[in-house]
């Protein structure tokens, strides 16, 4: 029996514009993260968003990066809405 060829699934990222700020998100996350986003469990949802968002510009009053759970709900909603639109957009030719 011949050995199967292994295929490495490298993470792919894309920039999102969210309320004038650039957020970098993973566009090919593991399926389990989508399951976590749909779970209804706030801790699982925030953890999934934290794994999808690679980089963001949001900082606290001391210019320290905010953890996902410390970003305002309106901004989280804007990020997840833009992310959903990005994933549902037709592929670019």
N, C-alpha and C positions, 0 to 999 in steps of 0.2 A: 504494500500500500504506500503510495507516494505521500510525502508530507504535504499538508495543506500550506498554501502561501499565507503568511500572516499579513494583515493589513492594519497599519497604525492609523488610528483616527485622531489626527491632530486637532487641537482646539482651533476654531476659527472665530475671529472677532470682527466687529464692525462698529463704527461710531454712530451714535444717535444724537440728534439735536433735541434737547428737552428744555423748554423755556429759556432758550438762549445759551444753554450750557451744553458742553459735549460730554456724553457718557459713553464709555466703551463697554459693549456687551458681547457675550458669547452667543454666536448664532447657531451653533450645533451642540448644545448641551446634552448631557445624558437624558434619556427619556424620563428617568425617575424624577428629575427636577420639574418636569411638566406635571407629573402626578402630584408632587408636593405642592405646586402652585394651586392645584385644584382641591387640595385636601380639606380646606376649611380650618386647618390648624395654623394659627398665627405664627407659631415658632417655626414650623416647617416651611411656611410661605416665606418668611423673612430669611431663613437659611438658604432657600432656593434662590431668592433674589440676590442674596449676597454672593452666591456662586456664579450667577449669570452676569452680574455687573462686575467687570474686571477693574474699571477705573471710573472715578467720578470726581468732580471738582468741589464738592461740598465740604466745607470746613466749619469748625466751631469758632467761638470768639477768640481763641488763641491760635487760629490758623492750623489747627490739627484736623486731619481728615476725620469725617464723621463715619461711624459704623452705620451700616444700612438701617439698623433698628433705631438710630438716632436722627435719621432724615425725616422731615415732615411728611405726613400722610399725603398731602397734596402733591408733593414732589414724587413720592413713591408711585402714586396713581399715574402721574404724567409719564414716568419711566416705563411702567408696565403697559400703559396704553400705546406709547411709541414703539415698544418692543413687540407687542402684538401686531401692530401695523407693519413693522419691518418684516416679521416672519410670514405674514399673509400676503405681502406684496408679490406680484409675479416676478419670476427670475429675470434678471437683466440679460439681454442677448449679447 
